[in-house]
Amino acid sequence: MLAFFVGIQYLGIVIIFVQVMVLLLYRPSNLQRMLLIIELATLVNHVGCLLMMQAKTAETALMAVKFSYIGKPYILLVIFLFLLSFYRVHIPNFIKYALCVFHVCISMLVLTCEHHRLFYSSMKFVDEI
């Protein structure tokens, strides 16, 4: 069963990688640039999930979670900004910057989770299927 899910992850990574390559081939507009950022963040998230699924120790699983969170918080943020731009909805720049800072803080909390209990309060690694 794990092999099936790992295969789905590999398939998803290949599809996202092809989408990134297609977006890089064309001269990007602002919306295409935002779509490229969404795709790259999703690619990083999927690779991190794949690494986590294949981790053999707690340390490697934690590193995979951290790698995944390099892209994970930004997926919904950039989709939100993409939709605002697509539908021509204007929000003040300070709100956009505040949202970006908030998502950077989320990433920093995950990347430093061993030093505090603000994001993960307890971590457990189970290696049985």
C-alpha positions as CSV (number, residue, x, y, z in Angstrom):
1,M,0.0,0.0,0.0
2,L,2.9,2.4,0.8
3,A,4.4,1.7,-2.6
4,F,1.1,2.8,-4.2
5,F,1.1,6.1,-2.4
6,V,4.7,6.7,-3.1
7,G,4.0,6.0,-6.8
8,I,1.2,8.6,-6.7
9,Q,3.6,11.1,-5.2
10,Y,6.2,10.4,-7.9
11,L,3.5,10.8,-10.6
12,G,2.4,14.1,-9.0
13,I,5.9,15.4,-8.8
14,V,6.5,14.6,-12.5
15,I,3.3,16.3,-13.5
16,I,4.1,19.4,-11.5
17,F,7.6,19.4,-12.9
18,V,6.2,19.3,-16.5
19,Q,3.9,22.1,-15.7
20,V,6.8,24.2,-14.4
21,M,8.7,23.5,-17.6
22,V,5.8,24.6,-19.7
23,L,5.4,27.8,-17.7
24,L,9.1,28.5,-18.2
25,L,8.9,28.1,-22.0
26,Y,6.6,31.1,-22.5
27,R,7.3,34.7,-21.8
28,P,5.5,35.1,-18.5
29,S,2.9,37.7,-17.7
30,N,2.3,38.7,-14.1
31,L,-0.3,36.0,-13.7
32,Q,1.9,33.3,-15.2
33,R,4.7,34.3,-12.9
34,M,2.4,33.9,-9.9
35,L,1.2,30.5,-11.3
36,L,4.9,29.5,-11.6
37,I,5.4,30.4,-7.9
38,I,2.4,28.3,-7.0
39,E,3.7,25.4,-9.0
40,L,7.2,25.7,-7.5
41,A,5.8,25.9,-3.9
42,T,3.6,22.8,-4.6
43,L,6.5,21.0,-6.1
44,V,8.6,21.6,-3.0
45,N,5.7,20.5,-0.8
46,H,5.2,17.3,-2.7
47,V,8.9,16.4,-2.7
48,G,8.9,17.0,1.1
49,C,5.9,14.8,1.5
50,L,7.6,12.1,-0.5
51,L,10.8,12.3,1.6
52,M,8.7,12.1,4.7
53,M,6.9,9.0,3.5
54,Q,10.2,7.3,2.8
55,A,12.0,8.4,6.0
56,K,13.5,5.7,8.0
57,T,14.3,7.7,11.2
58,A,12.7,10.5,13.1
59,E,15.5,12.9,12.2
60,T,15.0,12.4,8.5
61,A,11.2,12.6,8.8
62,L,11.6,15.9,10.7
63,M,14.0,17.2,8.0
64,A,11.4,16.3,5.4
65,V,8.7,18.1,7.2
66,K,10.9,21.2,7.4
67,F,11.7,20.9,3.7
68,S,8.0,20.6,2.9
69,Y,7.3,23.8,4.9
70,I,9.6,25.7,2.6
71,G,6.8,25.6,0.1
72,K,3.6,24.7,2.0
73,P,2.7,28.0,3.6
74,Y,3.1,29.9,0.4
75,I,0.7,27.8,-1.7
76,L,-2.5,29.3,-0.5
77,L,-1.0,32.7,-0.1
78,V,0.0,32.9,-3.7
79,I,-3.2,31.4,-4.9
80,F,-5.0,34.1,-2.9
81,L,-2.9,36.8,-4.5
82,F,-3.3,35.2,-7.9
83,L,-7.1,35.3,-7.6
84,L,-7.0,38.9,-6.4
85,S,-4.9,39.8,-9.4
86,F,-7.0,37.8,-11.8
87,Y,-10.3,39.3,-10.7
88,R,-8.7,42.8,-10.4
89,V,-9.5,43.1,-6.7
90,H,-7.3,45.7,-5.1
91,I,-6.1,45.4,-1.5
92,P,-3.6,47.7,0.1
93,N,0.1,46.7,-0.2
94,F,0.6,46.7,3.5
95,I,-2.0,43.8,3.8
96,K,-0.1,41.9,1.1
97,Y,3.2,42.4,3.0
98,A,1.6,41.5,6.3
99,L,0.4,38.3,4.8
100,C,3.8,37.5,3.4
101,V,5.5,38.2,6.8
102,F,2.9,36.0,8.5
103,H,3.7,33.1,6.2
104,V,7.5,33.6,6.6
105,C,6.9,33.5,10.3
106,I,5.1,30.2,10.0
107,S,8.0,28.8,8.0
108,M,10.5,30.0,10.6
109,L,8.5,28.4,13.4
110,V,8.6,25.1,11.7
111,L,12.3,25.3,10.7
112,T,13.1,26.0,14.4
113,C,10.6,23.6,16.0
114,E,13.2,21.8,18.1
115,H,13.9,24.9,20.1
116,H,10.4,25.8,21.1
117,R,6.9,24.3,21.4
118,L,5.0,27.0,19.4
119,F,4.3,24.9,16.4
120,Y,4.7,21.2,17.2
121,S,4.1,20.4,20.9
122,S,4.9,16.7,20.6
123,M,6.5,14.7,17.8
124,K,6.4,10.9,17.4
125,F,7.8,8.7,14.7
126,V,6.1,5.4,13.8
127,D,7.9,3.2,11.3
128,E,5.4,0.4,11.1
129,I,3.0,0.1,8.2
